[in-house]
Amino acid sequence: MSEQRRTVLADAAIEVLADTGMRGLTHRAVDRAAGLPPGTTSAYFRTRAALLTALVRRLVARDQAELQAAAAAIAPPRSAAELVDGFAALARERLTGEGRRRSLARYTCAVESVRDPELREILVPRENAGRDLVRAFLAAHGAGGDPDARTHTLLACVDGLILDHLLAGAGEVGRDALEGLVAAALRP
C-alpha cells in the first residue's frame, strides 16, 4: 500500500506542478489534489525536495512507459514521411490534454534541474524503444556521422519545437518544420 500511495501522491504532484507551477507545489496542494487528508504527503515525503524528486522519477517512468508502448504499437518507419508522421503524433500528444499537462510539468522540472544535480541525473534522456527506432531509421537511411549523435540532435530539436509551441500556446507543430528536421538529420 505504501508504494501505491507514493505513486498516487507523485501523480497528484505532477498535476499540481502542471496547474500551478513550481511555487504552487506544496505538500498541502498535493494532499488536496490527491483527495487525501492533510499531512499525508508530508508523511511520505518529508521535504519539498523529496516530493520533487518523487515527482520527477514518476514523470520519467510514465514518459518511458509511454514511449515504449508507442514504439511497440507501430511498425518501424520505412520512409522519412513515416518518421515525420510519428513525430507529428508525438507532438500532438504532448501538446493536448493530459500530455500537455505532463509537458508543462516536464519542462518546469527541466528548468529546476539546472540548479539540482539529482534532478538533472533523473531527467537525462534514457534509452527506450522510440529512441531505438529513430536511431535505426537514421542508420538505415544513410544519415552521415554518428547515428547516436544524430538521433540525440533530432530528438532535441523535436523537443524544442514542442516546447516552443507549448510556450506560444500554438496549435499543432507544422509538418514542414518536422520534415525539415528529418531532412537535416538524414544529410550525409
C-alpha beads as a LAMMPS data file, in Angstrom:
LAMMPS data file: protein, C-alpha beads

188 atoms
187 bonds

1 atom types
1 bond types

-500.0 500.0 xlo xhi
-500.0 500.0 ylo yhi
-500.0 500.0 zlo zhi

Masses

1 110.0

Atoms # bond

1 1 1 0.000 0.000 0.000
2 1 1 2.835 2.367 0.806
3 1 1 4.324 2.198 -2.703
4 1 1 0.890 2.600 -4.252
5 1 1 0.244 5.649 -2.063
6 1 1 3.595 7.152 -3.106
7 1 1 2.609 6.708 -6.754
8 1 1 -0.771 8.383 -6.176
9 1 1 0.969 11.292 -4.452
10 1 1 3.605 11.637 -7.182
11 1 1 0.894 11.656 -9.858
12 1 1 -1.018 14.299 -7.903
13 1 1 2.195 16.313 -7.583
14 1 1 2.620 16.234 -11.380
15 1 1 -0.895 17.638 -11.731
16 1 1 -0.249 20.365 -9.154
17 1 1 3.004 21.351 -10.838
18 1 1 1.344 21.471 -14.263
19 1 1 -1.537 23.567 -12.950
20 1 1 0.244 25.948 -10.567
21 1 1 3.959 25.889 -11.376
22 1 1 6.872 25.385 -9.015
23 1 1 5.634 27.893 -6.423
24 1 1 2.310 26.093 -6.133
25 1 1 3.898 22.711 -5.461
26 1 1 3.284 22.242 -1.753
27 1 1 2.529 19.247 0.417
28 1 1 -0.899 20.681 1.202
29 1 1 -1.705 21.248 -2.504
30 1 1 -0.732 17.654 -3.299
31 1 1 -2.934 16.378 -0.445
32 1 1 -5.876 18.295 -1.926
33 1 1 -5.179 17.124 -5.492
34 1 1 -4.925 13.501 -4.346
35 1 1 -8.095 13.823 -2.249
36 1 1 -6.219 12.729 0.862
37 1 1 -6.224 14.096 4.414
38 1 1 -3.894 16.992 5.238
39 1 1 -0.445 15.773 6.221
40 1 1 -0.496 12.656 4.037
41 1 1 2.052 13.944 1.543
42 1 1 4.446 15.136 4.242
43 1 1 4.186 11.736 5.928
44 1 1 5.506 10.099 2.747
45 1 1 7.799 12.876 1.521
46 1 1 9.160 14.826 4.479
47 1 1 10.722 17.635 2.456
48 1 1 9.781 19.540 -0.659
49 1 1 12.989 18.237 -2.260
50 1 1 11.885 14.646 -1.578
51 1 1 8.476 15.407 -3.088
52 1 1 10.041 16.974 -6.168
53 1 1 12.415 14.037 -6.617
54 1 1 9.495 11.583 -6.395
55 1 1 7.536 13.672 -8.895
56 1 1 10.430 13.674 -11.382
57 1 1 11.024 9.929 -11.002
58 1 1 7.335 9.261 -11.644
59 1 1 7.244 11.645 -14.607
60 1 1 10.227 9.907 -16.209
61 1 1 8.715 6.468 -15.524
62 1 1 5.441 7.490 -17.154
63 1 1 7.226 9.022 -20.154
64 1 1 9.403 5.939 -20.601
65 1 1 6.408 3.600 -20.414
66 1 1 4.533 5.746 -22.936
67 1 1 7.463 5.789 -25.383
68 1 1 7.973 2.028 -25.023
69 1 1 4.277 1.341 -25.657
70 1 1 4.110 3.715 -28.641
71 1 1 7.150 2.125 -30.265
72 1 1 5.765 -1.374 -29.680
73 1 1 2.426 -0.435 -31.228
74 1 1 3.789 0.838 -34.539
75 1 1 5.867 -0.622 -37.301
76 1 1 9.323 0.876 -37.725
77 1 1 9.172 3.822 -40.137
78 1 1 10.153 2.906 -43.695
79 1 1 10.356 6.420 -45.069
80 1 1 11.089 9.953 -43.936
81 1 1 7.354 10.696 -44.300
82 1 1 6.509 7.891 -41.867
83 1 1 9.090 9.174 -39.376
84 1 1 7.577 12.666 -39.689
85 1 1 4.129 11.132 -39.069
86 1 1 5.457 9.585 -35.860
87 1 1 6.939 12.877 -34.684
88 1 1 3.698 14.697 -35.545
89 1 1 1.727 12.196 -33.447
90 1 1 4.176 12.592 -30.539
91 1 1 3.957 16.397 -30.743
92 1 1 0.158 16.279 -30.886
93 1 1 0.070 14.037 -27.810
94 1 1 2.497 16.267 -25.912
95 1 1 0.545 19.444 -26.726
96 1 1 -3.007 18.334 -25.928
97 1 1 -4.935 17.009 -22.955
98 1 1 -3.055 15.011 -20.348
99 1 1 0.070 15.066 -22.497
100 1 1 0.105 18.860 -22.380
101 1 1 -0.093 18.853 -18.587
102 1 1 2.792 16.405 -18.357
103 1 1 4.777 18.540 -20.810
104 1 1 4.248 21.583 -18.590
105 1 1 5.481 19.601 -15.580
106 1 1 8.402 18.110 -17.543
107 1 1 9.714 21.460 -18.754
108 1 1 9.269 23.037 -15.316
109 1 1 11.356 20.216 -13.857
110 1 1 13.956 20.584 -16.604
111 1 1 14.484 24.231 -15.701
112 1 1 14.649 23.354 -11.992
113 1 1 17.240 20.656 -12.744
114 1 1 19.717 23.311 -13.873
115 1 1 20.317 24.000 -10.169
116 1 1 19.739 20.472 -8.878
117 1 1 22.182 17.751 -9.999
118 1 1 19.984 14.960 -8.593
119 1 1 17.015 16.036 -10.697
120 1 1 19.279 16.537 -13.721
121 1 1 20.516 12.954 -13.418
122 1 1 16.958 11.618 -13.274
123 1 1 15.946 13.674 -16.317
124 1 1 18.884 12.579 -18.510
125 1 1 17.412 11.102 -21.714
126 1 1 17.004 7.357 -21.379
127 1 1 17.244 4.609 -23.903
128 1 1 13.824 3.412 -24.996
129 1 1 12.210 1.713 -27.948
130 1 1 11.212 5.050 -29.505
131 1 1 14.789 6.345 -29.443
132 1 1 15.980 2.988 -30.808
133 1 1 13.505 3.254 -33.724
134 1 1 14.800 6.705 -34.655
135 1 1 18.452 5.621 -34.379
136 1 1 17.820 2.524 -36.517
137 1 1 15.959 4.582 -39.117
138 1 1 18.746 7.157 -39.398
139 1 1 21.436 4.477 -39.636
140 1 1 19.477 2.501 -42.262
141 1 1 18.862 5.594 -44.376
142 1 1 22.462 6.731 -44.561
143 1 1 22.497 9.587 -42.092
144 1 1 26.014 10.924 -42.012
145 1 1 28.173 10.942 -38.931
146 1 1 27.416 9.213 -35.683
147 1 1 23.829 7.822 -35.608
148 1 1 23.694 8.270 -31.815
149 1 1 24.644 11.945 -32.096
150 1 1 22.209 12.491 -34.985
151 1 1 19.448 10.790 -33.011
152 1 1 20.110 12.944 -29.965
153 1 1 20.139 16.134 -32.051
154 1 1 16.972 15.244 -33.957
155 1 1 15.058 14.356 -30.791
156 1 1 16.303 17.511 -29.044
157 1 1 15.082 19.589 -31.995
158 1 1 11.651 17.934 -31.978
159 1 1 11.501 18.531 -28.223
160 1 1 12.409 22.179 -28.825
161 1 1 9.553 22.569 -31.301
162 1 1 7.163 21.089 -28.772
163 1 1 8.417 23.485 -26.080
164 1 1 8.132 26.435 -28.467
165 1 1 4.525 25.551 -29.297
166 1 1 3.694 24.975 -25.648
167 1 1 5.087 28.387 -24.681
168 1 1 3.362 30.156 -27.547
169 1 1 0.058 28.399 -26.950
170 1 1 0.234 27.433 -30.620
171 1 1 -1.630 24.556 -32.185
172 1 1 -0.017 21.591 -33.849
173 1 1 3.627 21.551 -34.832
174 1 1 3.749 22.184 -38.570
175 1 1 4.592 19.247 -40.765
176 1 1 7.036 21.358 -42.770
177 1 1 9.112 22.039 -39.645
178 1 1 9.270 18.343 -38.823
179 1 1 10.128 17.462 -42.428
180 1 1 12.987 19.970 -42.308
181 1 1 14.379 18.425 -39.121
182 1 1 14.229 14.900 -40.514
183 1 1 15.810 16.011 -43.810
184 1 1 18.653 17.690 -41.895
185 1 1 19.212 14.564 -39.805
186 1 1 19.405 12.431 -42.965
187 1 1 22.053 14.550 -44.686
188 1 1 25.197 12.572 -45.426

Bonds

1 1 1 2
2 1 2 3
3 1 3 4
4 1 4 5
5 1 5 6
6 1 6 7
7 1 7 8
8 1 8 9
9 1 9 10
10 1 10 11
11 1 11 12
12 1 12 13
13 1 13 14
14 1 14 15
15 1 15 16
16 1 16 17
17 1 17 18
18 1 18 19
19 1 19 20
20 1 20 21
21 1 21 22
22 1 22 23
23 1 23 24
24 1 24 25
25 1 25 26
26 1 26 27
27 1 27 28
28 1 28 29
29 1 29 30
30 1 30 31
31 1 31 32
32 1 32 33
33 1 33 34
34 1 34 35
35 1 35 36
36 1 36 37
37 1 37 38
38 1 38 39
39 1 39 40
40 1 40 41
41 1 41 42
42 1 42 43
43 1 43 44
44 1 44 45
45 1 45 46
46 1 46 47
47 1 47 48
48 1 48 49
49 1 49 50
50 1 50 51
51 1 51 52
52 1 52 53
53 1 53 54
54 1 54 55
55 1 55 56
56 1 56 57
57 1 57 58
58 1 58 59
59 1 59 60
60 1 60 61
61 1 61 62
62 1 62 63
63 1 63 64
64 1 64 65
65 1 65 66
66 1 66 67
67 1 67 68
68 1 68 69
69 1 69 70
70 1 70 71
71 1 71 72
72 1 72 73
73 1 73 74
74 1 74 75
75 1 75 76
76 1 76 77
77 1 77 78
78 1 78 79
79 1 79 80
80 1 80 81
81 1 81 82
82 1 82 83
83 1 83 84
84 1 84 85
85 1 85 86
86 1 86 87
87 1 87 88
88 1 88 89
89 1 89 90
90 1 90 91
91 1 91 92
92 1 92 93
93 1 93 94
94 1 94 95
95 1 95 96
96 1 96 97
97 1 97 98
98 1 98 99
99 1 99 100
100 1 100 101
101 1 101 102
102 1 102 103
103 1 103 104
104 1 104 105
105 1 105 106
106 1 106 107
107 1 107 108
108 1 108 109
109 1 109 110
110 1 110 111
111 1 111 112
112 1 112 113
113 1 113 114
114 1 114 115
115 1 115 116
116 1 116 117
117 1 117 118
118 1 118 119
119 1 119 120
120 1 120 121
121 1 121 122
122 1 122 123
123 1 123 124
124 1 124 125
125 1 125 126
126 1 126 127
127 1 127 128
128 1 128 129
129 1 129 130
130 1 130 131
131 1 131 132
132 1 132 133
133 1 133 134
134 1 134 135
135 1 135 136
136 1 136 137
137 1 137 138
138 1 138 139
139 1 139 140
140 1 140 141
141 1 141 142
142 1 142 143
143 1 143 144
144 1 144 145
145 1 145 146
146 1 146 147
147 1 147 148
148 1 148 149
149 1 149 150
150 1 150 151
151 1 151 152
152 1 152 153
153 1 153 154
154 1 154 155
155 1 155 156
156 1 156 157
157 1 157 158
158 1 158 159
159 1 159 160
160 1 160 161
161 1 161 162
162 1 162 163
163 1 163 164
164 1 164 165
165 1 165 166
166 1 166 167
167 1 167 168
168 1 168 169
169 1 169 170
170 1 170 171
171 1 171 172
172 1 172 173
173 1 173 174
174 1 174 175
175 1 175 176
176 1 176 177
177 1 177 178
178 1 178 179
179 1 179 180
180 1 180 181
181 1 181 182
182 1 182 183
183 1 183 184
184 1 184 185
185 1 185 186
186 1 186 187
187 1 187 188
